[in-house]
C-alpha cells in the first residue's frame, strides 16, 4: 500500500520532447524487411520502446481533462497525435488506454476509501462526486476515439472481480460502505423532518453503483430498507382508515396525496410500492371474508375493497388471484345450489350467479374453472354408474372379479334379473336413459365450448319477391363450428379408455338399431357422447367404421347374392347407414369396395375351384367384374395363370365349333383386354 501511495504521489515524467526523427519510419520499415520480421513482431518492438513515453503523455492529458484545464476533444487530440509520433497501432493503444483510465480513476476512489474507513461522511461524499465527474470526463475522451470496446464503459473499467480494474483493489465491504455513506448523504431532510431524494441524486447513485460494481437490485434493496418503514407506515394508516368503512371522496383523496408525497419524495419505484401495497390489500380481503355473512361481502364491503384498490393504485386484474383463493369456495357453493335437484342451472339463476361473481371479484377464467369444478363433482358419479353398468352388461363374473378385485356371484341388472348373455344396450339392463341424462346435463349446462374454425358455402332458397314469381336459390357463407369438451370422463379418471370405447360402441349400436321415437335423438347425440367420454373424432370414426364394416358386409353380401349387383335403392340404404354411424364419404366408399372385392373373390374361388366352368359362366363373371370396376388381378386376386386359363376356357369351345374364326379378332381382343392380358399373352393362348 505504501509503494502504491508513493507511485501515485510521484509526478509524471515529462517525456513529450522524445520522438522519432524525420524519415525514421522508412528506415524502420527497411530494417524490418532486412531482419525478416512480420508486422506483428515489428509493432511489438516499437511499442516496447515507446509506450512509456506515450503513457506519460496520456496520463498527464487525462489528469488535465479531469481537472478541467483541457476539454475532452482537445485531450483526445493530444493523445492521438502522440500515438502517431511514436508509430503506435490502435491494437496496442486500446489495452494501454484501458490501463491508464483504470489508474486515473482508481486514484480518486482510493483516496475516498481512506475517508470512508474513518467515517468521514462529508469528505467521502464530496470525493465520490469528484470521482463520478472524473469518470464522465474519461468517458467523453474515449467517445472521441469511437472505439466500440468502451461503449459499456462501466463493464470495461469497473469490474469488481478484476484486481486490475479501477475498483478491483476495493474489498466488498469497502465498496458497500462507500455507497452507504453516499446514499445517506443524498437524502435531504427539510425543516419539518421530511426526507426526499432528488432526481439528480438518484441519477448519481446509479452512476456510482456502476463504478463500485453494485447491482441495481442491491441499490433498490438499499432504498427499500431505508424508506420501506416510512412507506409501510403511511400505507397501513390509510388502509386501516378505509377498511373502517364510510370512506368519503375527500378522505380518499387526502390519503392518496399523503401516499403520493412519500413516493415522490423518495423517488420510489412502482414495483416497490406494489410490493408493500399488495400484502396490505390481501390482508383486507381476508379480513372482510372473515366478517362477511356467509363469507360473501356485502355491498358496502365491495365498495370498501374498490376504495382500497383506488387508494393503492391496484388494478382489479392484479388481485383476481387473491379474490379467487378467498371467495372461490363461495362461488362454488353458489353454483351447486343453483344446480339444485335437477342438475341443470335454470335461466333465472344465471343472472344471480353472474352478480355473485362480480361481487366476489372473481375473474372470468377463474369463474369458469370453478364452474367446471362444481359440475365435475356432479358429473363424476353419473359416469361411474354408467361405467359400472356397462361392465356388468358385457363382462362375465370372472372378468368382473379380475377387473375389480372382488368375487361376484350371480350378476344382476337393475331389474334384478340375471344376465341374459346378450350384448348391446337394448337389454333388461338398459342404461340408455342414464346416458341421455348425462348428455342433457352436459349440454343444458353449456359445458360444450363451440368455436368458429372456418366457413362453408351453402345454397338457400329465397321466396319470390312477388306473388306468382319464381323461388330463387342463393349461395351464402355460414360459419363452421368445432366443439371442445373441457371436462371428460377419461379426464376425470372415472373411466378407462377401453370402457369408454366400449360405452361409445354400444351406444352407436343401440342408436342404429333402436326403432323407438328416441332413435333420432340417440343418433344426433353420438358425437356429443363421444366427446363427453373424451374420445377423439378419429377414434369415434374408427369405432363407427368397425360397426359399419360389419353392417356393410352383411347387407352387400345379401343384396349381391339375390340381385347380383347393387342398385340405387341399395346405395341409398348404405348412404343412410353411413350418416347414422358417422362414417365419412371416403371411408364408406372404401368399405363398400372392400366388401365387394371380398364377395367377388369368394365367387371366383367357387367358380374356378368347383370344376370346369362353361364359357357362358366365365363370360358372365368377367362382365360382372368389369361392370363393378374391379380388376381381376389386383382387386379380385386372380393370378396371371388363372386369367390365361379363363381366356382359354372361354374361347376354345368357340374355336372348335367354328363360331370364332379369323374374322373374330375384335371379339378376341375385347375378351383379352377384359381379363387384363397383354396382346402377347393373348396370342400365345390362341
Secondary structure, DSSP 8 states (H G I E B T S, - for coil): -HHHHHHHHS-----TT----TTHHHHHHHHHHHHT--HHHHHHHHHHHHHHHHHHHHHHHHHHHHHTSS-HHHHHHHHHHHHHHTT--HHHHHHHHHHHHHHHHHHHHHHHHHHHHTT-HHHHHHHHHHHHHHHHHHHHHHHHHT-GGGSSHHHHH--TT-TTSTTTTS-HHHHHHHHHHHHHHH-EE-TTS-EE--HHHHHHHHHHHHHHT--HHHHHHHHHHHHHHHHHHHHHHHHHHHHTS---HHHHHHHHHHHHHHHHHTT--HHHHHHHHHHHHHHHHHHHHHHSGGG---HHHHHHHHHHHHHHT--GGGGHHHHHHHHHHHHHHHHHHHHTTTTS--HHHHHHHHHHHHHHT--HHHHHHHHHHHHHHHHHHHHHHHHHHHHHHHS-HHHHHHHHSS---S-B-TTS-B--S--SSSSTT--HHHHHHHHHHHHHTT-EEEEEEEEEEEEEEE--SSTT---EEEEEEEEEEEEEESS-TTTTTSS-HHHHHHHHHHHHHHHHH--STTHHHHHHTHHHHHHHHT--HHHHHHHHHHHHHHHHHHHHHHHHHHHSS--HHHHHHHHHHHHHTT--HHHHHHHHHHHHHHHHHHHHHHHHHSS---HHHHHHHHHHHHHTT--TTTTS---HHHHHHHHHHHHHHHHHHTSS-TT-HHHHHHHHHHTT--HHHHHHH-
